[in-house]
Structures are given as C-alpha cells and as structure tokens.
C-alpha cells in the first residue's frame, strides 16, 4: 500500500509541477 501511496504522491507532485502553468492560466 505504501508503494501505491508513494506513486500517487509522485504523480501528484509531477502534475502540480507540470500543471502550474495550466493552473495559473486557468486561474
């Protein structure tokens, strides 16, 4: 279960880092 949580955390981090521009553009 820890592995899955770690994977989700990494995905979230990547999405946030990569989606920062999208979020800023979206408001």
PyMOL Python script that loads the backbone (N, CA, C, O; Angstrom):
from pymol import cmd

cmd.read_pdbstr("""\
ATOM      1  N   UNK A   1       0.859  -1.201   0.000  1.00  0.00           N
ATOM      2  CA  UNK A   1       0.000   0.000   0.000  1.00  0.00           C
ATOM      3  C   UNK A   1       0.890   1.245   0.000  1.00  0.00           C
ATOM      4  O   UNK A   1       0.578   2.241  -0.652  1.00  0.00           O
ATOM      5  N   UNK A   2       1.994   1.177   0.733  1.00  0.00           N
ATOM      6  CA  UNK A   2       2.921   2.308   0.798  1.00  0.00           C
ATOM      7  C   UNK A   2       3.444   2.651  -0.585  1.00  0.00           C
ATOM      8  O   UNK A   2       3.598   3.823  -0.928  1.00  0.00           O
ATOM      9  N   UNK A   3       3.717   1.618  -1.383  1.00  0.00           N
ATOM     10  CA  UNK A   3       4.237   1.846  -2.739  1.00  0.00           C
ATOM     11  C   UNK A   3       3.240   2.636  -3.571  1.00  0.00           C
ATOM     12  O   UNK A   3       3.604   3.554  -4.305  1.00  0.00           O
ATOM     13  N   UNK A   4       1.968   2.258  -3.438  1.00  0.00           N
ATOM     14  CA  UNK A   4       0.922   2.931  -4.225  1.00  0.00           C
ATOM     15  C   UNK A   4       0.819   4.392  -3.791  1.00  0.00           C
ATOM     16  O   UNK A   4       0.697   5.288  -4.626  1.00  0.00           O
ATOM     17  N   UNK A   5       0.871   4.621  -2.488  1.00  0.00           N
ATOM     18  CA  UNK A   5       0.766   5.990  -1.974  1.00  0.00           C
ATOM     19  C   UNK A   5       1.946   6.815  -2.461  1.00  0.00           C
ATOM     20  O   UNK A   5       1.794   7.979  -2.828  1.00  0.00           O
ATOM     21  N   UNK A   6       3.113   6.206  -2.461  1.00  0.00           N
ATOM     22  CA  UNK A   6       4.318   6.905  -2.923  1.00  0.00           C
ATOM     23  C   UNK A   6       4.175   7.264  -4.399  1.00  0.00           C
ATOM     24  O   UNK A   6       4.538   8.359  -4.828  1.00  0.00           O
ATOM     25  N   UNK A   7       3.646   6.329  -5.154  1.00  0.00           N
ATOM     26  CA  UNK A   7       3.459   6.548  -6.592  1.00  0.00           C
ATOM     27  C   UNK A   7       2.468   7.684  -6.822  1.00  0.00           C
ATOM     28  O   UNK A   7       2.670   8.531  -7.691  1.00  0.00           O
ATOM     29  N   UNK A   8       1.404   7.691  -6.041  1.00  0.00           N
ATOM     30  CA  UNK A   8       0.378   8.730  -6.190  1.00  0.00           C
ATOM     31  C   UNK A   8       0.965  10.083  -5.813  1.00  0.00           C
ATOM     32  O   UNK A   8       0.687  11.097  -6.453  1.00  0.00           O
ATOM     33  N   UNK A   9       1.782  10.081  -4.763  1.00  0.00           N
ATOM     34  CA  UNK A   9       2.406  11.326  -4.312  1.00  0.00           C
ATOM     35  C   UNK A   9       3.307  11.873  -5.408  1.00  0.00           C
ATOM     36  O   UNK A   9       3.318  13.074  -5.676  1.00  0.00           O
ATOM     37  N   UNK A  10       4.066  10.976  -6.040  1.00  0.00           N
ATOM     38  CA  UNK A  10       4.984  11.388  -7.103  1.00  0.00           C
ATOM     39  C   UNK A  10       4.192  11.938  -8.284  1.00  0.00           C
ATOM     40  O   UNK A  10       4.565  12.948  -8.882  1.00  0.00           O
ATOM     41  N   UNK A  11       3.096  11.260  -8.609  1.00  0.00           N
ATOM     42  CA  UNK A  11       2.255  11.680  -9.742  1.00  0.00           C
ATOM     43  C   UNK A  11       1.649  13.046  -9.443  1.00  0.00           C
ATOM     44  O   UNK A  11       1.597  13.917 -10.311  1.00  0.00           O
ATOM     45  N   UNK A  12       1.197  13.222  -8.217  1.00  0.00           N
ATOM     46  CA  UNK A  12       0.582  14.490  -7.822  1.00  0.00           C
ATOM     47  C   UNK A  12       1.614  15.615  -7.903  1.00  0.00           C
ATOM     48  O   UNK A  12       1.338  16.706  -8.404  1.00  0.00           O
ATOM     49  N   UNK A  13       2.804  15.315  -7.397  1.00  0.00           N
ATOM     50  CA  UNK A  13       3.882  16.309  -7.408  1.00  0.00           C
ATOM     51  C   UNK A  13       4.221  16.713  -8.840  1.00  0.00           C
ATOM     52  O   UNK A  13       4.367  17.894  -9.154  1.00  0.00           O
ATOM     53  N   UNK A  14       4.341  15.700  -9.699  1.00  0.00           N
ATOM     54  CA  UNK A  14       4.682  15.944 -11.108  1.00  0.00           C
ATOM     55  C   UNK A  14       3.562  16.734 -11.783  1.00  0.00           C
ATOM     56  O   UNK A  14       3.818  17.677 -12.532  1.00  0.00           O
ATOM     57  N   UNK A  15       2.338  16.343 -11.514  1.00  0.00           N
ATOM     58  CA  UNK A  15       1.182  17.010 -12.135  1.00  0.00           C
ATOM     59  C   UNK A  15       1.128  18.459 -11.666  1.00  0.00           C
ATOM     60  O   UNK A  15       0.844  19.361 -12.455  1.00  0.00           O
ATOM     61  N   UNK A  16       1.397  18.681 -10.392  1.00  0.00           N
ATOM     62  CA  UNK A  16       1.355  20.039  -9.846  1.00  0.00           C
ATOM     63  C   UNK A  16       2.484  20.871 -10.466  1.00  0.00           C
ATOM     64  O   UNK A  16       2.284  22.017 -10.867  1.00  0.00           O
ATOM     65  N   UNK A  17       3.660  20.270 -10.532  1.00  0.00           N
ATOM     66  CA  UNK A  17       4.818  20.996 -11.065  1.00  0.00           C
ATOM     67  C   UNK A  17       4.632  21.295 -12.549  1.00  0.00           C
ATOM     68  O   UNK A  17       4.990  22.368 -13.034  1.00  0.00           O
ATOM     69  N   UNK A  18       4.066  20.324 -13.254  1.00  0.00           N
ATOM     70  CA  UNK A  18       3.887  20.474 -14.701  1.00  0.00           C
ATOM     71  C   UNK A  18       2.591  21.233 -15.003  1.00  0.00           C
ATOM     72  O   UNK A  18       2.466  21.869 -16.050  1.00  0.00           O
ATOM     73  N   UNK A  19       1.641  21.161 -14.089  1.00  0.00           N
ATOM     74  CA  UNK A  19       0.355  21.828 -14.312  1.00  0.00           C
ATOM     75  C   UNK A  19       0.307  23.214 -13.690  1.00  0.00           C
ATOM     76  O   UNK A  19      -0.740  23.861 -13.682  1.00  0.00           O
ATOM     77  N   UNK A  20       1.432  23.667 -13.171  1.00  0.00           N
ATOM     78  CA  UNK A  20       1.465  25.005 -12.543  1.00  0.00           C
ATOM     79  C   UNK A  20       1.029  26.055 -13.562  1.00  0.00           C
ATOM     80  O   UNK A  20       0.210  26.922 -13.257  1.00  0.00           O
ATOM     81  N   UNK A  21       1.578  25.972 -14.769  1.00  0.00           N
ATOM     82  CA  UNK A  21       1.216  26.935 -15.817  1.00  0.00           C
ATOM     83  C   UNK A  21      -0.259  26.830 -16.147  1.00  0.00           C
ATOM     84  O   UNK A  21      -0.953  27.839 -16.273  1.00  0.00           O
ATOM     85  N   UNK A  22      -0.731  25.606 -16.286  1.00  0.00           N
ATOM     86  CA  UNK A  22      -2.153  25.401 -16.621  1.00  0.00           C
ATOM     87  C   UNK A  22      -3.037  25.983 -15.530  1.00  0.00           C
ATOM     88  O   UNK A  22      -4.027  26.657 -15.815  1.00  0.00           O
ATOM     89  N   UNK A  23      -2.675  25.720 -14.280  1.00  0.00           N
ATOM     90  CA  UNK A  23      -3.470  26.209 -13.151  1.00  0.00           C
ATOM     91  C   UNK A  23      -3.479  27.734 -13.137  1.00  0.00           C
ATOM     92  O   UNK A  23      -4.518  28.363 -12.935  1.00  0.00           O
ATOM     93  N   UNK A  24      -2.301  28.312 -13.355  1.00  0.00           N
ATOM     94  CA  UNK A  24      -2.190  29.788 -13.346  1.00  0.00           C
ATOM     95  C   UNK A  24      -3.023  30.373 -14.484  1.00  0.00           C
ATOM     96  O   UNK A  24      -3.691  31.394 -14.321  1.00  0.00           O
ATOM     97  N   UNK A  25      -2.971  29.706 -15.643  1.00  0.00           N
ATOM     98  CA  UNK A  25      -3.726  30.185 -16.810  1.00  0.00           C
ATOM     99  C   UNK A  25      -5.219  30.004 -16.569  1.00  0.00           C
ATOM    100  O   UNK A  25      -6.038  30.820 -16.991  1.00  0.00           O
ATOM    101  N   UNK A  26      -5.554  28.910 -15.878  1.00  0.00           N
ATOM    102  CA  UNK A  26      -6.961  28.611 -15.625  1.00  0.00           C
ATOM    103  C   UNK A  26      -7.482  29.530 -14.517  1.00  0.00           C
ATOM    104  O   UNK A  26      -8.690  29.738 -14.396  1.00  0.00           O
ATOM    105  N   UNK A  27      -6.578  30.073 -13.718  1.00  0.00           N
ATOM    106  CA  UNK A  27      -6.983  30.975 -12.648  1.00  0.00           C
ATOM    107  C   UNK A  27      -6.879  30.248 -11.339  1.00  0.00           C
ATOM    108  O   UNK A  27      -7.174  30.821 -10.290  1.00  0.00           O
TER     109      UNK A  27
END
""", "prot")
cmd.dss("prot")
cmd.show_as("cartoon", "prot")
cmd.util.cbc("prot")
cmd.orient("prot")
